[in-house]
Amino acid sequence: RARSFSDEDTTISEHSLTANAGASPILQLSNIFDGVILRKEFSRVLVRFSLSSLTGGITTKDYPDPITNTSISAYLYMFNAPHGDVQAQSFDLNIHPITQAWDEGAGLDLDSLSQTGYANAVSAQSSVAWTTTGGTYVVDSNSATQNFNTGEENLRVNVTNIFNAWMNGTTANYGLIIKMSDANE
């Protein structure tokens, strides 16, 4: 089994459009109803993987080539961090390939979202806005979905189609956006 760990990740939030939490050890995905402005506010997770160790292992024949070996599968694993807040139940998480370069940023604050930087909900990089607020991504046959019943499950989703598109060069590897379904957001 070959593994690739994320080399960049962050949480972006509609609650504070310019907040950045790239240095936080926790990635927070939520959909919160703001009783003051009477609207739902999302947070989403961005994660990018360096595939150089995998491509190197394929070149040296330590790993099978997923382009020629169709029995290869790729999975995204993320683990729930137990907490004392209200837990969402019965929802879907969607995973889509990001289509724009972004920077992780150095913010730590997930409570008051006081630290600004890039990426955030409106900007992918310091002088580059997202094409669409909340991240630029594509919904296509490469996208993946996982249902959560209790909300405390770990994420384990098959992303083979996205991985193969990165490996064969048909899609640039800008990472993944993980978000609640449009209906839940």
C-alpha positions in Angstrom: 0.0 0.0 0.0 1.2 3.4 -0.9 0.2 6.5 1.0 0.2 10.2 0.3 -0.3 12.7 3.1 -1.7 16.1 2.6 1.0 18.8 2.2 -1.5 21.7 2.5 -4.9 22.0 4.1 -7.1 24.7 5.5 -10.6 25.5 6.6 -12.5 28.4 4.9 -15.6 29.9 6.3 -18.5 32.0 5.2 -18.8 33.3 8.8 -15.6 35.3 8.3 -14.9 35.5 4.5 -11.3 36.5 5.0 -10.4 34.2 7.9 -7.7 31.6 7.4 -7.0 28.5 9.5 -4.2 26.9 7.5 -2.0 26.2 10.5 -4.8 24.8 12.7 -4.3 21.1 13.6 -8.1 20.6 13.1 -10.0 20.9 9.9 -13.5 22.1 10.6 -16.4 21.4 8.3 -19.8 22.8 9.4 -23.0 24.4 8.4 -24.1 26.9 11.1 -27.3 29.0 11.3 -26.4 32.5 12.4 -29.3 33.8 14.4 -28.2 37.4 14.1 -28.2 37.7 10.3 -30.7 34.9 9.9 -28.8 32.7 7.4 -26.8 29.5 7.1 -23.0 29.9 7.0 -20.8 27.1 5.6 -17.3 26.1 6.4 -15.4 23.9 3.9 -12.1 22.0 4.0 -9.4 22.3 1.3 -6.7 19.7 1.1 -3.9 19.1 -1.4 -1.6 16.1 -1.7 1.9 15.9 -3.1 2.0 12.9 -5.4 5.8 13.0 -5.9 6.5 10.1 -3.6 3.9 8.0 -5.4 5.1 9.0 -8.9 8.7 8.2 -7.8 7.6 4.8 -6.5 5.8 4.1 -9.8 8.9 5.1 -11.8 11.1 2.7 -9.7 8.4 0.0 -10.0 7.9 -0.1 -6.2 4.2 0.7 -6.8 1.9 -0.4 -9.7 1.0 2.2 -12.2 -2.7 3.2 -11.7 -2.8 4.3 -15.4 -2.1 0.8 -16.7 -3.4 -1.2 -13.7 -7.1 -0.7 -13.3 -7.3 -2.7 -10.1 -5.7 0.2 -8.2 -8.0 2.2 -5.9 -7.4 5.5 -4.1 -9.2 6.5 -0.9 -9.4 9.7 1.1 -9.3 9.1 4.8 -10.0 11.8 7.4 -10.8 11.2 11.0 -13.5 12.7 13.2 -12.2 14.9 16.1 -14.7 14.4 19.0 -16.0 17.7 20.4 -18.7 19.1 22.7 -20.6 21.1 20.1 -23.9 20.2 18.5 -23.3 17.4 16.0 -24.9 17.4 12.6 -26.7 14.1 11.7 -27.9 12.5 8.5 -26.0 14.5 5.9 -23.8 14.0 2.9 -20.3 15.3 2.3 -19.2 15.9 -1.2 -15.6 15.8 -2.4 -14.8 17.7 -5.6 -11.5 18.4 -7.4 -10.4 22.1 -6.9 -9.7 23.8 -10.2 -7.6 26.7 -9.0 -4.2 27.1 -7.2 -4.5 28.2 -3.6 -2.2 28.9 -0.6 -2.6 27.2 2.8 -2.0 30.3 5.0 -0.9 30.4 8.6 -4.0 31.1 10.7 -4.8 29.0 13.8 -8.0 30.4 15.2 -11.1 28.3 14.5 -13.2 29.8 17.3 -13.4 33.5 16.5 -11.9 33.3 13.0 -9.8 36.4 13.9 -6.7 35.5 11.7 -6.9 36.5 8.1 -4.9 35.3 5.2 -5.0 33.1 2.1 -6.8 30.9 1.2 -10.1 32.1 2.6 -13.6 32.1 1.4 -13.1 34.9 -1.1 -9.4 34.6 -2.1 -7.3 31.6 -3.2 -4.1 33.5 -3.0 -3.0 37.0 -1.9 -3.8 38.7 -5.2 -6.1 36.1 -6.7 -9.8 35.7 -5.9 -11.7 32.4 -6.2 -13.7 32.4 -9.4 -16.7 31.6 -7.0 -16.8 32.5 -3.4 -16.2 29.5 -1.3 -13.7 27.8 -3.6 -13.4 27.0 -7.3 -14.1 23.4 -8.0 -15.8 21.2 -10.6 -18.7 18.8 -10.0 -18.3 16.0 -12.4 -18.0 12.2 -12.6 -14.8 12.4 -10.6 -16.6 13.8 -7.6 -17.4 11.6 -4.6 -19.9 11.5 -1.8 -20.2 9.9 1.6 -23.3 9.8 3.8 -23.0 10.4 7.6 -25.7 9.0 9.8 -24.5 10.1 13.3 -22.0 12.7 12.1 -19.3 11.1 14.2 -18.1 8.7 11.5 -14.7 9.0 9.9 -14.5 10.0 6.2 -13.4 7.1 4.0 -14.4 7.8 0.4 -13.2 6.4 -2.9 -11.4 9.1 -5.0 -9.9 6.8 -7.6 -11.4 8.8 -10.5 -9.9 12.1 -9.2 -6.5 10.4 -8.4 -6.3 8.8 -11.9 -7.1 12.2 -13.5 -4.2 13.7 -11.6 -1.9 10.9 -12.4 -2.6 10.8 -16.1 -2.4 14.6 -16.4 -6.0 15.2 -17.6 -6.6 17.3 -14.4 -4.2 19.5 -12.5 -3.7 18.6 -8.9 -5.0 21.6 -7.0 -6.4 19.2 -4.3 -9.9 18.6 -3.0 -12.7 20.6 -1.5 -14.8 18.8 1.1 -18.2 20.3 1.7 -21.7 19.5 2.8 -24.1 18.9 -0.1 -25.7 22.0 -1.6 -29.0 21.0 0.0 -27.4 20.9 3.4 -25.5 24.1 2.9 
